[in-house]
Amino acid sequence: MLEQKPKILRGFKETGPLPFVAIKNKEFDTMLIKEGVTCVVCHLRNKTLYGPREIKEGDAPHPVKYDPSFQKSEFCYTCHSWGFPRARIKQTCSTNDEYKMSGKKETCQACHMERKEGFASLGRPKRVYGMHDQKSSRNPEELRNALKVELKTEKDTYKPGDKLKAEIRITNIGAGHRVPTG
């Protein structure tokens, strides 16, 4: 269920002209892929929902288990750091290495899952939880804290029809990884 691609790379070999084999994904669901990254991608394992809080058995309509790793950046690295070293394909997504080199101390969740008070699920009490909309990359205030944008033009004013030559410089001043990144 987690690998929602029509074909999955399997059969890595150390040598040969084709280091991997693409096989048909029996679990591929054309409707599910349209939903994008949903709750099940992070929370569902072996027909049980895992999460960062302990919930008493019987308080949820489905099996639940506590997993403290949900509160650590390392949890995010599974999807945000990958490559195919055995297939001789360089690491294509290295957000975790970028973050480690930045020296920042906040977790991925602290920046990307804004804390709000509300109802995390139906029938549960109101509490503070991490928003799952991952909107920090679309939030103007967050972007201002992460990036400095400078615009240089040859003149201060232009009239309609004037040719414009501009230099735009974007500097990462606060993101704990490259922008954009995976």
Secondary structure, DSSP 8 states (H G I E B T S, - for coil): ----SSEEEE---SSSS---EEEE-TT--HHHHHT-S-HHHHHEETTEEEESS---TTSSSS-EEE-GGGGSTHHHHHHHEEEEGGGTEEEEEEHHHHHHHHT--S-HHHHHS-EEEE-SSTTS--EEEE-SS-GGGG-HHHHHHHEEEEEEESSS---TT----EEEEEEESS-SS-SS--
